[in-house]
């Protein structure tokens, strides 16, 4: 009887140990954490260009005016809440909740693989086009974190086809002369589409995904 109990305890210990081992090093999005450097309530906007020559997250602009650091910090943890070091940067990326931001292949991945604390950042300019006023979603290996962040995007690639060309110039012209406000064309982001947006469009002509 004692032997049976001991064997049962041994088997249970093995099962629990195997389960813990299986969780180790595997991200659990319910344990992971993403945050924006700017802690204020305002939404922040980052201008992307498909070739990566857009604005960094440190150069974001707040809705309502003023610069802000919109750097996104991600901490990757496993199911036990243990930080995962050296988790590949290419398996961590950003998406807009409504799909309006259109990324080049690998264009919205983290800046580096995670450090010893399981931490990485999104600070460098993204390679993306399109526009979105929706929140940003952080993705880890195809799975979305629960929380989203108030970071939005626009781009001289107004139609999100991966390149800045005459089609975008025509779209910009339409938005410029339109009666209503067009966020996608407000590249200088001062809540009005005017001549201040034109230099950013002109500078990006010919840019495309690598």
RAVEN-V622678 format. One record per helix or strand of 2 or more residues. SS is the DSSP state (h for helix, s for strand). FROM is the first residue (numbers start at 1). TO is the last residue. If there is no record, write none. Layout:
ss->[SS,SS]
from->[FROM,FROM]
to->[TO,TO]
This chain:
ss->[h,s,s,h,s,s,s,s,h,s,s,s,s,s,s,s,h,h,h]
from->[2,33,44,57,60,67,72,77,89,92,101,119,127,136,143,151,166,183,195]
to->[23,36,49,59,62,68,75,78,91,96,103,122,130,140,144,155,177,185,204]
